[in-house]
Amino acid sequence: MQQPCRLPVVAFESLAVPLADVGPLRSAADPNGSPPLPKRFLRHADEQSVVAVRAVQQAVSAQGGLDCRSHGVIAAPCQAGRIASSRTLSQYATGGGVTVSTHIVPQSSMHAVAAAVSVGLGMHGPSLGVGGGVTAVAEGLLTAAAFADTPGVDGWWLVASELRGEPRLTADGEAADTAYAVVEAVALFIAPAEASAHTPRWWLPVATSTSDIATKSCTRDLGLTAWIEMRLLAASAKEAA
């Protein structure tokens, strides 16, 4: 793709949760109207997966309940799993391979956030993780633009997430100082162009070239949620004009 395009955004939700508060969010009640999570589903999930799943649930609830069964997921995490990875490396150094949790691969890999949303909320469309680094948001937007009209998929959840602020880790790899660390996630539901059942609330412009990759640096000052909200508001104002 060489030309700019617009993504039809039907639902939008953002969450910013202090790292210390992610624990209670794992077992919090499901929002009304959203698909319920299996019991203890988020128990071992990465912090970004927890907040991302809750953001999608809140978006579904705010939309009045969406049938998510034929939806796909594109997750764009930024350096997810680094706390769990630090803990794993520290334990391995002192105790060997028997200390490595079997959850480290499925919960901390590139596709873990997408899989948590897809499996947890009963979605049967494709799910994939993209990005992984500081350009994750832009790469997620590019991927959503490419996959938006996939046959057989009734809509895509584009979920971006990041951990802002580095907590101080102990010698065991545990997060000891979480005062300045916040886990953020943004969930956008993008309907296919031919889906008449959904009326877009915003049209999000996407520059379909690698030049858009640089936009992720803007989030370092604004924060992920604020940056996406600003971009949606700007797009809405331009559309109205």
C-alpha positions in Angstrom: 0.0 0.0 0.0 1.3 3.4 -1.0 -1.7 5.7 -0.3 -3.1 6.9 3.1 -6.2 5.2 4.2 -8.8 5.6 7.0 -9.8 2.9 9.5 -13.5 2.9 10.6 -13.4 2.9 14.4 -16.7 1.7 15.9 -15.6 1.4 19.6 -12.8 2.8 21.6 -11.7 2.3 25.2 -8.5 3.1 27.1 -7.2 2.1 30.5 -4.2 3.4 32.5 -3.6 1.3 35.6 -0.9 1.7 38.2 1.3 -1.4 38.2 0.5 -2.0 41.8 -3.2 -2.2 41.0 -2.9 -4.8 38.2 -3.1 -7.7 40.7 -6.7 -6.9 41.8 -7.7 -6.4 38.2 -6.9 -10.0 37.4 -9.9 -11.2 39.4 -12.2 -8.2 39.0 -15.8 -8.7 38.0 -16.5 -8.7 34.2 -18.3 -5.6 32.9 -21.9 -5.9 32.1 -22.5 -6.9 28.5 -19.0 -8.2 27.8 -18.0 -11.8 27.3 -17.1 -13.4 30.7 -13.6 -14.6 31.3 -13.0 -18.2 32.3 -12.3 -18.5 36.1 -8.7 -17.4 37.0 -8.0 -16.8 33.3 -5.7 -13.8 34.0 -3.9 -15.4 37.0 -0.6 -15.8 35.2 -1.0 -13.3 32.4 1.5 -10.5 31.8 0.5 -7.1 33.1 -0.1 -5.7 29.6 -2.3 -8.7 28.8 -4.5 -8.1 31.9 -5.1 -4.4 31.1 -5.6 -5.1 27.4 -8.3 -7.7 28.1 -10.1 -5.4 30.5 -9.9 -2.5 28.0 -11.6 -4.7 25.3 -14.2 -5.9 27.8 -15.1 -2.3 28.7 -15.2 -1.3 25.0 -17.7 -4.2 24.3 -19.8 -3.2 27.3 -19.8 0.5 26.3 -21.0 -0.5 22.8 -24.0 -2.2 24.2 -22.6 -5.7 23.7 -21.0 -6.9 20.5 -21.0 -10.5 19.2 -17.3 -11.1 19.3 -17.2 -14.7 18.0 -16.1 -13.8 14.5 -13.7 -11.0 15.5 -10.0 -11.0 15.0 -7.3 -9.4 17.2 -4.2 -7.5 16.3 -2.2 -6.7 19.4 0.7 -4.2 19.4 2.5 -4.5 22.8 5.6 -2.5 23.6 8.2 -4.6 25.4 5.7 -6.8 27.1 6.9 -9.5 29.6 10.0 -7.8 30.7 9.3 -8.1 34.4 8.5 -11.8 34.1 11.6 -12.3 32.0 13.8 -10.6 34.5 12.4 -12.7 37.3 12.9 -15.9 35.2 16.5 -15.0 34.4 17.3 -14.2 38.1 15.7 -17.5 39.3 17.5 -19.5 36.6 20.8 -18.1 37.5 20.5 -19.3 41.1 18.3 -22.4 40.8 18.7 -23.7 37.3 16.1 -24.9 34.8 13.6 -26.3 37.3 12.8 -22.7 38.5 11.6 -21.6 35.1 7.8 -21.3 35.0 5.9 -23.1 32.3 3.9 -19.8 31.9 6.9 -17.7 30.7 6.5 -18.6 27.0 2.7 -18.5 26.5 2.3 -15.4 28.7 5.3 -13.4 27.7 5.7 -14.0 23.9 4.9 -11.6 21.1 1.5 -13.1 20.6 0.5 -13.4 24.3 -1.6 -10.2 24.4 -3.5 -11.1 21.3 -4.0 -14.7 22.5 -5.3 -13.5 25.9 -7.9 -11.3 24.2 -8.9 -13.8 21.6 -9.1 -16.9 23.8 -10.4 -15.2 26.9 -13.3 -13.5 25.1 -14.2 -16.4 22.8 -13.1 -14.8 19.5 -12.6 -17.3 16.6 -11.0 -14.9 14.0 -7.3 -14.7 13.4 -5.1 -13.3 16.2 -1.5 -12.0 16.0 1.0 -9.9 17.7 3.0 -7.2 15.9 5.7 -4.7 16.9 7.0 -5.6 20.3 9.2 -2.5 20.5 8.9 1.2 20.6 7.3 1.4 17.2 4.5 -1.0 18.1 1.6 1.5 17.8 2.5 2.5 14.2 3.2 -1.1 13.2 -0.2 -2.1 14.7 -2.0 0.6 12.7 -0.2 -0.5 9.5 -1.2 -4.2 10.1 -4.8 -3.2 10.8 -4.9 -1.3 7.6 -3.7 -4.3 5.7 -6.1 -6.8 7.4 -9.2 -4.7 7.8 -11.2 -6.3 5.0 -10.2 -9.9 5.6 -13.0 -12.2 4.3 -14.9 -14.0 7.1 -13.8 -11.6 9.8 -16.6 -9.4 11.1 -14.2 -6.9 12.7 -10.8 -6.5 14.2 -9.7 -5.4 17.7 -6.5 -3.4 17.5 -5.0 -3.4 21.0 -1.9 -1.4 21.9 -0.3 -1.6 25.2 2.8 -0.6 27.1 4.4 -0.3 30.6 5.3 3.3 31.2 8.0 3.9 33.8 10.6 1.3 34.8 10.0 -0.2 38.3 13.1 -1.0 40.3 13.6 -4.7 40.4 15.0 -6.7 43.3 17.8 -9.2 43.0 15.1 -11.8 42.4 13.6 -9.9 39.5 10.5 -8.8 41.4 9.1 -5.2 40.9 9.9 -3.5 44.2 9.1 0.1 43.5 5.9 0.5 41.4 5.1 4.1 42.3 5.9 5.5 38.9 5.0 2.6 36.7 1.7 2.5 34.8 0.3 -0.1 32.5 -1.7 1.4 29.6 -3.8 -0.3 27.0 -6.0 1.1 24.2 -8.7 -1.1 22.4 -10.1 0.0 19.0 -12.8 -2.0 17.3 -12.4 -1.6 13.5 -15.3 -2.8 11.3 -14.8 -3.9 7.7 -15.8 -1.3 5.1 -18.8 -3.5 4.0 -20.1 -4.1 7.5 -23.4 -2.1 7.4 -24.3 -3.3 11.0 -21.7 -1.0 12.5 -21.6 2.8 12.2 -18.1 4.2 12.7 -17.7 6.8 15.4 -14.3 7.9 14.1 -12.3 7.5 10.9 -8.7 7.1 12.0 -6.2 8.1 9.3 -3.2 5.8 8.8 -0.2 6.6 6.7 0.5 3.4 4.9 4.3 3.7 4.7 7.2 3.2 7.0 7.3 7.0 7.7 4.5 6.5 10.2 6.8 4.4 12.4 8.3 7.5 13.8 5.0 8.5 15.4 5.5 6.1 18.3 8.1 8.5 19.8 5.3 10.9 20.5 3.8 8.6 23.1 6.9 8.9 25.3 5.8 12.3 26.5 2.0 12.0 26.1 1.4 8.4 27.1 -0.1 5.8 24.9 -3.8 6.5 25.8 -3.4 10.3 25.5 -1.7 10.0 22.1 -4.4 7.7 20.7 -7.2 9.9 22.1 -5.5 13.0 20.6 -5.2 11.4 17.2 -8.9 10.3 17.3 -10.1 13.7 18.3 -8.0 15.4 15.6 -9.4 13.0 13.0 -13.0 13.7 14.2 -12.4 17.4 14.0 -11.0 17.1 10.5 -13.9 14.9 9.4 -16.4 17.4 10.8 -14.8 20.3 9.0 
